[in-house]
Amino acid sequence: MILEQIKNPDFFNNSEQNMIYFLQNNLNSFDQVTLNKMAKESFSSTSSVLRFCKKLGFDGFKDFKLQLIREASISGQDLNFNLPFSPDDSVEDIGLHLSEILANGIKKTRNLLDPVQLEMTAYNIKKSHRVFLFGKGDSRISLENFKNKMIKLNEYFIIGDEYQNNFYTVGNITSNDLVIFCTYSAMHHDYNSYLPVLKDHNVPIITVTSNIHSKLAVNSDIVLQLPDDESFDEKVASFASQTNMDFIFDYIYSNHFPEKLYGELSFETC
């Protein structure tokens, strides 16, 4: 992406930085810019502009111009997390919209996360005898991915609702264990119904959700917040929310037991 590449001034000489200054100040009207106009107003030559375009990976000015106009139109509009593309979008447009959605979501998620809460999450995982994971649909996929990663640290987690014996499972969870709920909406009646039992057994609860005012979140010991950009029921797919969930669990994994990551682990493959 052009707008990402030009953020690194060390990559460009003085003449190219003049060109960058020109295009940044003419993004909204770049469809009116010609090769000669860009050369003249950036105090360069047409050959210098063409070399600049090739440096950014384009065959010529025309391809460069079309891509910049496309990126400017996307960056200048509100992102639609529920329907990030339209029937008129080209393959390139769809890719640009999706990359904007995913990158924006991860950035928002990172900004919402409290490092202290993440440290407490790692501590609770470390001291727990067993860790039970609860999630449905796309959330379940993120939990399975997290579970698989933790195996590499010799940590074996339990999917709490894997066999649909949920109330038996919940009834056997003790204060030495840990429960992690992952749910974008946190509006599942069965999860709320587990709370009295878990509270009675003094079980620590961590919830990953966008609905921080939900009953489940309010009754949790730790809440790891997701951005609430997607509608609960009107989105075409959980593009951003699932990526954001994966980011949180990858963050936990990457910060969990660093001595194992760099000391005890063997990276031999079968």
Disulfide bonds with the S-S distance in Angstrom:
none
